[in-house]
């Protein structure tokens, strides 16, 4: 609720200063660096890469969004440009656009694409990014509803981006399982080089525990294609019914079908019904940990730890993921770009106050933040530490290199 009050206040301020870029620049960063990195920052980057093989490093959670310019087929809901009718949505997408380097809507898709590629090509940013498509909302009959969708990024767009930039980009497809052609589309994108499938059930109207998904799950398992799916609360949607689709326990159906599942953000927001004890509820993070403890899902169930450094997730979820060393081999790195470029979400002051980083580390991380949000996100996660009873807990180097065979063909 506090976050919503903050966003409302910010939206009122933004509506009053709509033409001023200064306000957005305080909330998100998109400008290229104005000076080289200091020796201290370069040393921190080098230290972060110790033990991480750039040839195996993959950022498994990178979004690309567009308005459909350049014939990309991308779509963003018109309500995102309606500050009076939808002030919070308008502010949110204004921040996203600014963070992604979009300054001219007529060239939005090209500017987003070029900004992302420039970050990936930077000398300090080695490795590759799994860039994710995003399917539209579909109803129970499998019909698309763009008017209900936040945005849509076609599979062919990310497939071409990967084809044109193989040294930096891997393609992640997105297919709604209720589509009549869902299995056919899965076979098609797999043949064209897609490495994974991305879902956000709460925002796409997908029930992961529904029998309607069974044929899709069988084909995913057959193709050895992992499912990267959001779990937990999604703040882009409202209503209990939509949020219930993010219950981590629904993913048992995919896991029982032999699908490798990566739970985005480790289900680190909100509460869900304890489906094992009807009527009871627990945090989604606790439900996720229960899944991870089930022996039959070892080798199938993973979690990306994208977004866990955000101010609303960096309490118990981040601390437990750092300290639960038995989970470390099942963690997958993701940045959730462009979110690392939004000041309001990742606050190094909060991370210092909670003891994850020192004051000196914060100062250098802030310098990296001003240069490249992808480098910042990676180095921050390699720097985070919990010190307790004489022991130091960190994310291991292995968490930044996907387990062999997790991503199709990687």
Secondary structure, 3 states (H helix, E strand, C coil): CHHHHHHHHHHHHHHHCCCCHHHHHHHECCCCCCCCCCHHHHHHHHHHCCCCCCCCEEEEEEECCCCCHHHCCCEECHHHHCCCCCHHHHHHHHHHHHHCCCCCHHHHHHHHHHHHHHHHCCCCCCCEEEEECECCCECCCCCECHHHCCEEECHHHHHHHHHHCCCCEEEEECCCCCCCCHHHHHHHHHHCCCCEEEECHHHHCCCCCCHHHHHHHHHHHHHCCEEEEECCCCCCCCCHHHHHCCCHHHHHHHHHCCCCEEEEHHHCCCEEECCCCCCCEEEHHHHHHHHHHCHHHCCCEEEECCCCCCCCCCCHHHHHHHHCHHHHHHEECCCCECHHHECCCCCHHHHHHCCCCCHHHHHHHHHHHHHCHHHHHHHHHHHCCEEECCEEECCCHHHHECCCCCCCCC
